[in-house]
Amino acid sequence: QVQLVESGGGLVQPGGSLRLSCAASGTIFSNYVMGWYRQAPGSQRELVATITNDKRTNCADSVKGRFTISRDNAKKMVYLQMNSLKPEDTAVYYCNAYRPYNRATHWGQGTQVTVSS
């Protein structure tokens, strides 16, 4: 059974930084595309960034130049470095694991990020 556990969320002032972490267990980590999604109150869950096993990345236009996704396959970890945070980045951030060959998808429980002065 795949388990994803996020950490690193919290309250930060506009312009500040946070680093989210996601620990994966119970799976062959290299089989999965890893990603971060977020959901603000009253909004649909949206893609933030993804990273393949060979570390090709993709991210939403709204976070380009500010957020960076990375992964450590040996440690089964994926990270989201968030810089120059804005109030509109406030959301619950979810870690996602997606296995392309059978479209299996797994989610973490989410971690709250609040950007406010």
C-alpha positions as CSV (number, residue, x, y, z in Angstrom):
1,Q,0.0,0.0,0.0
2,V,1.4,3.4,-1.0
3,Q,1.6,6.0,1.7
4,L,2.5,9.7,1.2
5,V,3.1,11.9,4.2
6,E,3.5,15.7,3.7
7,S,5.2,18.1,6.1
8,G,6.6,21.6,6.1
9,G,3.4,23.7,5.8
10,G,2.7,26.7,8.1
11,L,2.1,30.4,8.3
12,V,4.5,32.7,6.4
13,Q,4.5,36.4,5.5
14,P,4.2,37.5,1.9
15,G,7.6,37.3,0.2
16,G,8.7,34.5,2.5
17,S,9.7,30.9,1.8
18,L,8.7,27.4,2.8
19,R,9.9,24.0,1.9
20,L,7.4,21.2,1.7
21,S,8.4,17.6,2.0
22,C,6.7,14.4,1.0
23,A,7.8,11.0,2.2
24,A,6.7,7.9,0.2
25,S,6.6,4.4,1.5
26,G,5.2,1.0,0.4
27,T,6.1,1.3,-3.2
28,I,8.8,1.3,-5.9
29,F,9.3,5.0,-5.9
30,S,11.0,5.1,-9.3
31,N,7.8,3.9,-11.0
32,Y,5.9,7.1,-10.1
33,V,5.6,10.6,-11.4
34,M,5.5,12.7,-8.3
35,G,3.7,15.9,-8.0
36,W,2.3,18.7,-5.8
37,Y,-1.2,20.0,-6.1
38,R,-3.1,22.6,-4.1
39,Q,-6.6,23.4,-3.2
40,A,-7.8,26.8,-1.9
41,P,-11.2,27.2,-0.1
42,G,-14.0,27.2,-2.6
43,S,-11.7,26.2,-5.5
44,Q,-10.8,23.0,-7.3
45,R,-7.6,21.2,-6.7
46,E,-5.0,22.4,-9.2
47,L,-1.6,21.2,-10.4
48,V,1.4,23.0,-8.9
49,A,4.3,20.9,-10.2
50,T,5.3,17.4,-11.3
51,I,8.6,15.6,-11.6
52,T,9.4,12.3,-13.4
53,N,11.8,9.6,-12.3
54,D,14.5,11.1,-14.5
55,K,13.8,14.5,-13.0
56,R,12.0,16.2,-15.8
57,T,9.8,18.9,-14.3
58,N,6.6,20.7,-15.2
59,C,5.0,23.5,-13.2
60,A,2.0,25.8,-13.3
61,D,2.5,29.2,-14.9
62,S,1.4,30.9,-11.6
63,V,4.4,29.5,-9.8
64,K,7.1,29.5,-12.4
65,G,10.3,31.2,-11.2
66,R,9.1,31.0,-7.6
67,F,8.6,27.3,-6.8
68,T,10.9,24.4,-7.5
69,I,10.1,20.7,-7.3
70,S,12.8,18.1,-6.7
71,R,13.0,14.4,-5.7
72,D,15.5,12.1,-4.0
73,N,14.9,8.6,-5.3
74,A,17.2,7.0,-2.8
75,K,15.3,8.5,0.2
76,K,11.8,8.2,-1.5
77,M,11.3,11.9,-0.9
78,V,9.9,14.8,-3.0
79,Y,10.2,18.4,-2.1
80,L,8.6,21.7,-3.1
81,Q,10.7,24.8,-2.5
82,M,8.4,27.8,-2.4
83,N,9.9,31.3,-2.6
84,S,8.4,34.8,-3.0
85,L,5.2,33.5,-1.5
86,K,2.0,35.4,-2.2
87,P,-1.4,35.5,-0.4
88,E,-2.9,33.7,-3.4
89,D,-0.6,30.7,-2.7
90,T,-2.6,30.0,0.4
91,A,-4.0,26.5,0.1
92,V,-3.8,22.9,1.3
93,Y,-0.9,21.3,-0.6
94,Y,-1.2,17.7,-1.5
95,C,1.5,15.3,-2.5
96,N,0.6,13.0,-5.4
97,A,2.1,9.8,-6.9
98,Y,1.0,8.7,-10.3
99,R,2.1,5.5,-12.1
100,P,1.6,6.0,-15.8
101,Y,1.4,2.3,-16.9
102,N,-1.8,1.6,-15.0
103,R,-2.8,5.2,-14.1
104,A,-2.7,4.4,-10.3
105,T,-2.9,7.6,-8.3
106,H,-2.2,8.1,-4.6
107,W,-2.6,11.2,-2.4
108,G,-1.2,12.4,0.8
109,Q,-3.4,13.9,3.6
110,G,-2.3,17.5,2.7
111,T,-0.5,20.3,4.5
112,Q,-1.8,23.8,5.1
113,V,0.2,26.7,3.7
114,T,-1.0,30.2,4.7
115,V,0.6,33.3,3.4
116,S,-0.5,36.3,5.4
117,S,0.9,39.4,7.1
